């Protein structure tokens, strides 16, 4: 059974940093593309960052230069390091196993003073 469990969200001031983690189980993690999405209240769920099995990266324009996606295949974990956070980054952040369309439960990130 595939499972994705996110953690690391919270409340942070503008300009601060957070690191999200997504621990995967139930599949051969190292073989698959993983991604992070986010959904703000009243808005659609949008792609934030994606990392292929070989480590190729891509980012949404709004986070490029501020967020970094990475993976640790030994720990079956994908990370999202978020720096220089802005109020508009406030959303629920979701981890996704791209090829199977499987989502984690999400973790709330709130950027506010």
C-alpha positions in Angstrom: 0.0 0.0 0.0 1.5 3.3 -1.1 1.6 5.9 1.6 3.0 9.5 1.7 3.3 11.3 5.0 4.2 15.0 5.0 5.6 17.0 8.0 7.4 20.2 8.8 4.7 22.8 8.2 3.9 25.6 10.6 3.7 29.3 11.2 6.6 31.4 10.1 7.3 35.1 9.7 7.9 36.7 6.3 11.5 36.1 5.3 11.7 33.0 7.3 12.4 29.4 6.3 10.8 26.0 6.7 11.8 22.5 5.5 9.0 20.1 4.6 9.5 16.3 4.5 7.5 13.6 2.8 8.2 10.0 3.8 7.1 7.4 1.3 6.4 3.7 1.6 4.9 0.9 -0.3 6.8 1.3 -3.6 10.4 1.5 -4.9 10.9 5.2 -4.1 14.2 5.6 -6.0 12.5 4.7 -9.3 9.8 7.4 -9.3 9.4 11.1 -9.9 8.1 13.0 -6.8 6.7 16.4 -6.5 5.3 19.1 -4.2 2.1 21.0 -4.8 0.3 23.6 -2.8 -3.3 24.8 -2.5 -4.3 28.1 -1.0 -7.8 28.8 0.2 -10.2 29.2 -2.7 -7.5 28.4 -5.3 -6.5 25.4 -7.3 -3.8 23.0 -6.4 -0.6 24.0 -8.2 2.7 22.4 -8.8 5.6 23.9 -6.8 8.5 21.7 -7.5 9.3 18.3 -9.1 12.3 15.9 -8.9 12.8 13.0 -11.3 14.2 9.6 -10.3 17.5 10.8 -11.8 17.4 14.0 -9.9 16.3 16.4 -12.6 14.6 19.4 -11.1 11.9 21.9 -12.1 10.2 24.7 -10.2 7.2 27.0 -10.5 8.3 30.5 -11.5 7.0 32.0 -8.2 9.3 29.9 -6.1 12.4 29.6 -8.3 15.5 30.8 -6.4 13.7 30.5 -3.0 12.7 26.8 -2.8 14.8 23.7 -3.2 13.5 20.2 -3.8 15.7 17.2 -3.0 15.4 13.5 -2.2 17.2 11.0 0.0 16.5 7.6 -1.6 18.1 5.8 1.4 15.4 7.4 3.6 12.6 7.2 1.1 12.1 10.9 1.7 11.6 14.0 -0.5 12.2 17.4 0.9 11.2 21.0 0.2 13.5 23.6 1.6 11.6 26.9 1.6 13.5 30.2 2.1 12.6 33.9 2.0 9.0 32.9 2.6 6.2 35.4 1.7 2.6 35.7 2.8 1.5 34.5 -0.6 3.3 31.2 0.1 0.6 30.4 2.7 -1.1 27.1 1.6 -1.5 23.5 2.3 1.5 21.7 0.8 1.1 18.2 -0.6 3.6 15.6 -1.7 2.7 13.5 -4.8 3.8 10.3 -6.4 3.4 11.6 -9.9 3.0 8.5 -12.0 0.2 7.1 -9.9 -1.5 10.3 -8.9 -1.2 9.5 -5.2 -1.2 12.3 -2.7 -0.2 12.8 0.9 -2.5 14.3 3.5 -0.9 17.7 3.3 0.8 20.0 5.8 -0.2 23.6 6.5 2.3 26.4 5.9 1.3 29.9 7.1 3.5 32.9 6.5 2.4 35.8 8.7 3.8 38.4 11.0 
